[in-house]
Amino acid sequence: MMANGATPESHRLGELGSKVFFIAGLIGLAGLLISFAIAALSEHGWETFGRSYLTAFMFVLSLSLGAFFFTALNHATRAGWVVVLRRFSEAVASNFVWLWILFIPLAACMYWTHMYHWTDAEALAHDELLAGKTPFLNKPFWLLLAAAFFGIWFLFSRFFYNNSVAQDTTGDVSLTHRMQRMAPLALIVYVFTQSYASMHWMMSLEPHWFSTMYPVYFFAGTCCAYFSLQIIIMYVLQRAGKLKDEITLEHYQDAGKLLFAFGIVFWAYIAFSQYMLIYYANIPEETGWYLIRQMGGWGRISLLLLVGHFVVPFLILLSKHPKRIKGVIAGIACWMLFMHYIDLYWLIMPRIPTEAMATAESYNQLAEMAAAGDIDVGYGWNLLDLTCLIGVVGIYLAGTAHRLKNCSLIPEQDPRLSESLVFENV
């Protein structure tokens, strides 16, 4: 803070926030309108729109979920070095105030299409296993849980954001203590809500398949998403002349460590563990999910994830030096955000051809049918993939800019701010 109590200009988003809000919001709105038009005018358009929109929505949702986790983790561990970066996670998580609005088209697709197989009454009548899951997989319960999730995320994210921003004015240390006491509960609630949301909204697309590691895999993805976004925000703000002295190479290095540990190594560990266990057990009900992701072009996407989401960024960020070069670490962060979207696309878009898998005599026969286009495995890019992503991300960027524009870019009077400002790696 300045001597007269005013917030320094470099601590405010100012005109940059207004510009991002207007441009991103306009682009996002145009993207959504185009997406709705394409879906309405195309045959089976709303079914296709549903999966494309779900992928885009889960992409921005993972950003806020990762930010929520990081905010609560900071308070639970009472970390000092990260205080200067904490306002970013608070603002990104506080998008839950309005993010439920973007969920409405997805809820409509669940209710009025058969994007989720378990919503098809005819399928339930002929599928004993699917019918047995109706207490958990049914439309009212799906909507009720969604409302509960967004309500919980909204309350916790608003609590942390409002208390932190209030402290900028009052300097009341008790607000820090209040947030520290709430953080463990927030983390526990986060674990359950994030897990059930990933199962209800993504894993239930293939209701016969299940994996207890799926929510952990999605959690690793949310960490990859937010830790990448955090580095990009740091870089963009400093390029715009903001926080040039407050954020140092030490912060870039530790932010890079978080991305390396959670978004690359932990993600790869969980991905391998899930694959290895299913491969070793070799149960047809489980292996079909992975078999399809080796066919009809999905094999190339799987290989891209292995190399692009793990091998290449792992080798680049293994040393501390790339983490201390702002342009390099920001470039890696952009790449990891792209890989995270591809990862979500890989989770959501493939379709298991149940009848073909039941009648095929061998894996090779099934692969040949997929390659020839005789069965639909969901592979193939669609214009809706792009327009939905542009629309949802544009609106999300506008919302994030609006939240950051209305507060200081750092927690001005946090009692550990001075520790964060002089932080050095050892």
C-alpha positions as CSV (number, residue, x, y, z in Angstrom):
1,M,0.0,0.0,0.0
2,M,1.1,3.6,-0.5
3,A,1.6,5.9,2.4
4,N,-1.7,7.7,1.8
5,G,-3.6,4.4,1.9
6,A,-4.3,4.3,-1.9
7,T,-3.7,1.1,-3.9
8,P,-0.8,1.5,-6.3
9,E,-1.7,1.5,-10.0
10,S,0.4,-1.6,-10.6
11,H,-1.9,-3.4,-8.1
12,R,-5.0,-2.7,-10.1
13,L,-6.2,-4.3,-13.4
14,G,-7.6,-0.9,-14.5
15,E,-8.3,-0.4,-18.2
16,L,-6.9,-3.8,-19.0
17,G,-9.7,-5.5,-17.1
18,S,-12.4,-3.5,-18.9
19,K,-10.8,-4.2,-22.2
20,V,-10.6,-8.0,-21.6
21,F,-14.1,-8.0,-20.2
22,F,-15.6,-6.3,-23.2
23,I,-13.6,-8.1,-26.0
24,A,-13.7,-11.6,-24.4
25,G,-17.4,-11.2,-23.5
26,L,-18.3,-10.2,-27.0
27,I,-16.4,-13.1,-28.6
28,G,-17.8,-15.5,-26.1
29,L,-21.4,-14.5,-26.7
30,A,-20.9,-14.7,-30.4
31,G,-19.4,-18.2,-30.0
32,L,-22.3,-19.4,-28.0
33,L,-24.9,-17.9,-30.4
34,I,-23.2,-19.6,-33.4
35,S,-23.1,-22.9,-31.5
36,F,-26.8,-22.7,-30.7
37,A,-27.5,-21.9,-34.4
38,I,-25.5,-24.8,-35.7
39,A,-27.1,-27.2,-33.2
40,A,-30.6,-26.1,-34.2
41,L,-30.0,-26.3,-37.9
42,S,-28.2,-29.6,-38.0
43,E,-29.5,-33.2,-37.9
44,H,-28.8,-34.6,-34.5
45,G,-27.3,-31.3,-33.8
46,W,-28.2,-31.1,-30.1
47,E,-26.7,-34.5,-29.4
48,T,-23.4,-33.3,-31.0
49,F,-23.7,-30.0,-29.3
50,G,-24.1,-31.7,-25.9
51,R,-20.7,-33.4,-26.0
52,S,-18.9,-30.5,-27.5
53,Y,-20.4,-28.1,-24.9
54,L,-19.7,-30.6,-22.1
55,T,-16.0,-30.7,-23.0
56,A,-15.8,-26.9,-23.1
57,F,-17.7,-26.5,-19.9
58,M,-15.6,-29.0,-18.0
59,F,-12.5,-27.2,-19.2
60,V,-13.5,-23.9,-17.6
61,L,-15.0,-25.7,-14.6
62,S,-11.7,-27.4,-14.0
63,L,-10.0,-24.0,-13.8
64,S,-12.3,-22.8,-11.0
65,L,-12.1,-26.2,-9.2
66,G,-8.3,-26.1,-9.3
67,A,-8.3,-22.5,-8.0
68,F,-10.7,-23.5,-5.2
69,F,-8.4,-26.3,-4.2
70,F,-5.4,-24.1,-4.3
71,T,-7.0,-21.4,-2.3
72,A,-8.1,-23.7,0.5
73,L,-4.7,-25.5,0.4
74,N,-2.9,-22.2,0.9
75,H,-4.9,-21.4,4.0
76,A,-4.8,-25.0,5.4
77,T,-1.0,-25.1,5.1
78,R,-0.5,-21.4,6.0
79,A,2.0,-21.1,3.1
80,G,3.8,-17.8,3.1
81,W,5.5,-17.7,-0.3
82,V,2.3,-18.0,-2.3
83,V,0.4,-15.0,-0.7
84,V,1.3,-12.6,-3.5
85,L,-0.3,-15.1,-6.0
86,R,-3.4,-16.0,-3.9
87,R,-5.7,-13.3,-5.2
88,F,-5.6,-15.0,-8.7
89,S,-6.9,-18.3,-7.3
90,E,-9.5,-16.5,-5.2
91,A,-10.8,-14.6,-8.2
92,V,-10.8,-17.6,-10.6
93,A,-12.6,-19.7,-8.0
94,S,-15.2,-16.9,-7.3
95,N,-16.5,-17.4,-10.9
96,F,-18.8,-20.0,-9.2
97,V,-21.0,-17.0,-8.4
98,W,-22.2,-17.1,-12.0
99,L,-20.7,-20.3,-13.5
100,W,-23.9,-22.2,-12.9
101,I,-25.5,-20.2,-15.8
102,L,-23.2,-21.9,-18.3
103,F,-24.4,-25.2,-16.9
104,I,-28.0,-24.6,-18.0
105,P,-27.4,-25.7,-21.7
106,L,-25.8,-28.9,-20.5
107,A,-28.7,-29.6,-18.1
108,A,-31.1,-29.0,-21.1
109,C,-29.2,-31.5,-23.2
110,M,-29.3,-34.1,-20.4
111,Y,-33.1,-33.6,-20.1
112,W,-34.1,-33.4,-23.8
113,T,-31.6,-35.6,-25.6
114,H,-30.1,-39.0,-25.1
115,M,-26.5,-37.8,-24.8
116,Y,-26.5,-39.7,-21.5
117,H,-27.6,-43.2,-22.3
118,W,-29.2,-43.8,-19.0
119,T,-31.9,-41.1,-19.8
120,D,-33.3,-43.4,-22.6
121,A,-36.4,-45.2,-21.2
122,E,-36.2,-47.8,-23.9
123,A,-32.6,-48.6,-23.1
124,L,-33.5,-49.0,-19.4
125,A,-36.2,-51.4,-20.3
126,H,-33.8,-53.8,-22.0
127,D,-30.7,-53.3,-19.9
128,E,-30.8,-54.9,-16.5
129,L,-27.5,-53.5,-15.4
130,L,-28.4,-49.9,-16.4
131,A,-31.8,-50.2,-14.8
132,G,-30.1,-51.2,-11.5
133,K,-28.3,-47.9,-11.5
134,T,-31.4,-45.7,-11.7
135,P,-31.4,-44.8,-8.0
136,F,-28.2,-42.9,-8.8
137,L,-28.5,-42.2,-12.5
138,N,-31.9,-40.4,-13.0
139,K,-32.8,-36.9,-14.1
140,P,-34.1,-35.4,-10.9
141,F,-31.2,-36.6,-8.8
142,W,-28.7,-35.5,-11.5
143,L,-30.2,-32.0,-11.4
144,L,-30.4,-32.0,-7.6
145,L,-26.8,-32.9,-7.2
146,A,-25.7,-30.3,-9.7
147,A,-27.6,-27.6,-7.8
148,A,-26.0,-28.8,-4.5
149,F,-22.5,-28.8,-6.1
150,F,-22.7,-25.3,-7.4
151,G,-24.3,-24.1,-4.2
152,I,-21.4,-25.5,-2.1
153,W,-18.7,-24.2,-4.5
154,F,-20.4,-20.8,-4.5
155,L,-20.5,-20.5,-0.7
156,F,-16.9,-21.5,-0.1
157,S,-15.4,-19.5,-2.9
158,R,-17.4,-16.4,-1.9
159,F,-16.3,-16.9,1.7
160,F,-12.6,-16.9,0.8
161,Y,-12.8,-14.1,-1.7
162,N,-14.9,-11.7,0.4
163,N,-12.8,-12.2,3.5
164,S,-9.6,-11.7,1.6
165,V,-10.8,-8.6,-0.1
166,A,-12.2,-7.2,3.1
167,Q,-8.8,-7.6,4.7
168,D,-7.3,-5.3,2.1
169,T,-9.3,-2.5,3.7
170,T,-9.4,-3.5,7.4
171,G,-6.1,-5.3,7.9
172,D,-8.0,-7.5,10.4
173,V,-5.8,-10.5,11.2
174,S,-8.8,-12.4,12.5
175,L,-10.0,-12.8,8.9
176,T,-6.9,-14.8,8.1
177,H,-7.5,-17.0,11.2
178,R,-11.2,-17.4,10.1
179,M,-10.1,-18.6,6.6
180,Q,-7.5,-21.0,8.1
181,R,-10.2,-22.6,10.3
182,M,-12.5,-23.0,7.3
183,A,-9.9,-24.4,4.9
184,P,-9.8,-28.1,6.1
185,L,-13.6,-28.3,5.8
186,A,-13.4,-26.8,2.4
187,L,-10.8,-29.3,1.3
188,I,-12.9,-32.3,2.5
189,V,-16.1,-30.9,0.9
190,Y,-14.1,-30.3,-2.3
191,V,-12.9,-33.9,-2.5
192,F,-16.5,-35.3,-2.4
193,T,-18.2,-32.7,-4.6
194,Q,-15.4,-32.7,-7.3
195,S,-15.4,-36.5,-7.3
196,Y,-19.2,-36.9,-7.7
197,A,-19.4,-34.1,-10.3
198,S,-16.8,-35.9,-12.5
199,M,-18.6,-39.2,-12.2
200,H,-22.1,-37.7,-12.8
201,W,-21.2,-35.4,-15.6
202,M,-18.4,-37.3,-17.5
203,M,-18.0,-40.9,-16.4
204,S,-21.8,-41.6,-16.6
205,L,-21.6,-41.0,-20.4
206,E,-20.6,-44.7,-20.5
207,P,-22.8,-45.9,-17.6
208,H,-21.6,-49.6,-17.9
209,W,-18.0,-48.5,-17.3
210,F,-16.6,-47.4,-14.0
211,S,-13.3,-46.6,-12.3
212,T,-12.7,-45.5,-8.7
213,M,-9.6,-43.7,-9.9
214,Y,-11.5,-41.6,-12.4
215,P,-12.3,-38.7,-9.9
216,V,-8.6,-38.7,-8.9
217,Y,-7.6,-38.5,-12.6
218,F,-10.0,-35.5,-13.0
219,F,-8.5,-33.9,-9.9
220,A,-5.1,-34.1,-11.4
221,G,-6.5,-32.4,-14.5
222,T,-7.9,-29.5,-12.4
223,C,-4.5,-29.0,-10.9
224,C,-2.9,-29.0,-14.3
225,A,-5.5,-26.5,-15.5
226,Y,-5.3,-23.9,-12.8
227,F,-1.5,-24.1,-12.2
228,S,-1.1,-23.5,-15.9
229,L,-3.5,-20.6,-15.9
230,Q,-1.8,-19.1,-12.8
231,I,1.5,-18.9,-14.6
232,I,-0.2,-17.3,-17.7
233,I,-1.9,-14.7,-15.5
234,M,1.4,-13.9,-13.8
235,Y,3.2,-13.5,-17.2
236,V,0.4,-11.4,-18.9
237,L,0.0,-9.1,-15.9
238,Q,3.8,-8.4,-15.8
239,R,3.9,-7.8,-19.5
240,A,1.2,-5.2,-18.9
241,G,3.3,-3.5,-16.3
242,K,1.5,-5.0,-13.2
243,L,3.2,-6.5,-10.1
244,K,6.6,-6.2,-11.7
245,D,8.4,-6.0,-8.3
246,E,6.0,-8.2,-6.3
247,I,6.2,-11.3,-8.5
248,T,9.8,-12.5,-8.8
249,L,11.6,-15.4,-10.5
250,E,11.3,-17.2,-7.2
251,H,7.5,-17.2,-7.6
252,Y,7.8,-18.4,-11.2
253,Q,10.0,-21.3,-10.1
254,D,7.7,-22.4,-7.4
255,A,4.6,-22.0,-9.6
256,G,6.4,-24.2,-12.1
257,K,7.1,-26.7,-9.4
258,L,3.4,-27.0,-8.7
259,L,2.6,-27.5,-12.4
260,F,5.4,-30.1,-12.7
261,A,4.4,-32.0,-9.6
262,F,0.6,-32.0,-9.9
263,G,-0.2,-31.3,-13.6
264,I,2.5,-33.5,-15.1
265,V,4.0,-36.1,-12.7
266,F,0.9,-36.8,-10.6
267,W,-1.4,-36.8,-13.6
268,A,0.9,-39.3,-15.3
269,Y,1.0,-41.5,-12.2
270,I,-2.8,-41.7,-11.9
271,A,-3.2,-42.2,-15.6
272,F,-0.7,-45.1,-15.6
273,S,-2.2,-46.6,-12.4
274,Q,-5.7,-46.7,-13.8
275,Y,-4.6,-48.2,-17.1
276,M,-2.3,-50.7,-15.5
277,L,-5.0,-52.0,-13.1
278,I,-7.6,-52.4,-15.9
279,Y,-5.1,-53.9,-18.2
280,Y,-3.9,-56.5,-15.6
281,A,-7.4,-57.5,-14.5
282,N,-8.5,-57.8,-18.2
283,I,-12.3,-57.7,-17.4
284,P,-14.3,-57.1,-20.6
285,E,-16.6,-54.6,-18.9
286,E,-13.6,-52.4,-18.0
287,T,-11.3,-52.9,-20.9
288,G,-13.8,-51.7,-23.6
289,W,-13.3,-48.1,-22.4
290,Y,-9.6,-48.2,-23.2
291,L,-10.0,-50.4,-26.4
292,I,-12.1,-47.8,-28.1
293,R,-9.4,-45.1,-27.3
294,Q,-7.0,-47.1,-29.4
295,M,-9.2,-47.2,-32.5
296,G,-10.4,-44.9,-35.3
297,G,-7.9,-42.2,-34.7
298,W,-8.2,-42.2,-30.9
299,G,-4.9,-44.1,-30.7
300,R,-3.1,-41.1,-32.1
301,I,-4.8,-38.9,-29.5
302,S,-3.8,-41.3,-26.8
303,L,-0.2,-41.2,-28.0
304,L,-0.3,-37.4,-28.1
305,L,-1.4,-37.3,-24.5
306,L,1.5,-39.6,-23.5
307,V,4.1,-37.5,-25.2
308,G,2.6,-34.0,-25.0
309,H,1.1,-34.2,-21.5
310,F,3.9,-36.0,-19.9
311,V,7.2,-36.8,-21.7
312,V,8.0,-33.5,-23.3
313,P,6.9,-31.1,-20.5
314,F,8.5,-33.5,-17.9
315,L,11.9,-33.3,-19.6
316,I,11.7,-29.5,-20.1
317,L,10.6,-28.7,-16.5
318,L,12.8,-31.3,-14.8
319,S,15.5,-28.6,-14.3
320,K,14.9,-25.4,-12.3
321,H,16.3,-23.2,-15.1
322,P,13.3,-23.3,-17.5
323,K,11.0,-22.4,-14.6
324,R,13.0,-19.2,-14.1
325,I,12.7,-18.0,-17.7
326,K,9.4,-16.3,-17.9
327,G,8.7,-16.8,-21.6
328,V,9.6,-20.5,-21.4
329,I,7.5,-21.3,-18.4
330,A,4.5,-19.3,-19.8
331,G,4.8,-21.1,-23.1
332,I,4.8,-24.5,-21.3
333,A,1.8,-23.4,-19.3
334,C,-0.1,-22.5,-22.5
335,W,0.8,-25.9,-24.0
336,M,-0.4,-27.7,-20.8
337,L,-3.7,-25.9,-21.0
338,F,-4.1,-27.1,-24.6
339,M,-3.1,-30.6,-23.5
340,H,-5.7,-30.5,-20.7
341,Y,-8.4,-29.7,-23.2
342,I,-7.3,-32.6,-25.4
343,D,-7.4,-34.8,-22.3
344,L,-11.0,-33.8,-21.5
345,Y,-11.9,-34.3,-25.2
346,W,-10.3,-37.8,-25.0
347,L,-12.4,-38.5,-21.8
348,I,-15.7,-37.3,-23.2
349,M,-16.0,-37.8,-26.9
350,P,-15.3,-41.5,-27.6
351,R,-18.3,-43.8,-27.8
352,I,-18.3,-47.5,-27.0
353,P,-20.2,-49.4,-29.7
354,T,-21.8,-51.9,-27.3
355,E,-23.4,-54.2,-29.8
356,A,-20.3,-54.4,-32.0
357,M,-18.1,-55.2,-29.1
358,A,-20.5,-58.0,-28.0
359,T,-20.5,-59.6,-31.5
360,A,-16.9,-59.0,-32.6
361,E,-14.7,-62.1,-32.7
362,S,-11.5,-60.3,-32.0
363,Y,-9.9,-57.0,-31.3
364,N,-8.5,-56.8,-34.8
365,Q,-11.9,-57.2,-36.3
366,L,-13.3,-54.4,-34.1
367,A,-10.4,-52.2,-35.0
368,E,-10.9,-52.8,-38.8
369,M,-14.6,-51.9,-38.4
370,A,-13.7,-48.7,-36.6
371,A,-11.0,-47.8,-39.3
372,A,-13.5,-48.4,-42.1
373,G,-16.2,-46.3,-40.4
374,D,-18.6,-49.2,-40.0
375,I,-19.0,-48.5,-36.3
376,D,-19.2,-45.1,-34.6
377,V,-16.4,-44.6,-32.0
378,G,-17.0,-40.9,-31.7
379,Y,-13.8,-39.8,-33.5
380,G,-13.8,-36.8,-35.7
381,W,-13.6,-33.0,-35.1
382,N,-16.7,-30.9,-35.4
383,L,-17.2,-27.2,-35.9
384,L,-19.2,-27.2,-32.6
385,D,-16.0,-28.3,-30.8
386,L,-14.4,-25.0,-31.7
387,T,-17.4,-22.7,-31.4
388,C,-18.4,-24.1,-28.0
389,L,-14.9,-23.7,-26.7
390,I,-14.6,-20.1,-28.0
391,G,-18.0,-19.3,-26.5
392,V,-17.5,-20.7,-23.0
393,V,-13.9,-19.6,-22.7
394,G,-14.7,-16.1,-23.8
395,I,-17.5,-15.7,-21.3
396,Y,-15.2,-17.2,-18.6
397,L,-12.4,-14.8,-19.3
398,A,-14.8,-11.9,-19.2
399,G,-16.0,-13.1,-15.8
400,T,-12.5,-13.6,-14.4
401,A,-11.4,-10.1,-15.6
402,H,-14.5,-8.6,-14.0
403,R,-13.6,-10.2,-10.6
404,L,-10.0,-9.1,-10.8
405,K,-10.9,-5.6,-11.9
406,N,-12.9,-5.0,-8.7
407,C,-10.1,-5.7,-6.2
408,S,-6.4,-5.4,-5.7
409,L,-4.3,-7.9,-7.6
410,I,-2.6,-9.0,-4.3
411,P,-3.8,-9.4,-0.7
412,E,-2.7,-5.9,0.4
413,Q,-2.8,-6.5,4.2
414,D,-2.3,-10.2,4.6
415,P,0.0,-10.8,7.6
416,R,2.3,-13.0,5.6
417,L,2.5,-10.7,2.5
418,S,6.0,-9.4,3.6
419,E,7.2,-13.0,3.8
420,S,5.9,-13.7,0.2
421,L,7.6,-10.5,-1.2
422,V,11.1,-11.5,0.0
423,F,10.7,-15.2,-0.7
424,E,13.7,-17.1,-2.1
425,N,14.1,-20.7,-3.1
426,V,16.6,-22.8,-1.2
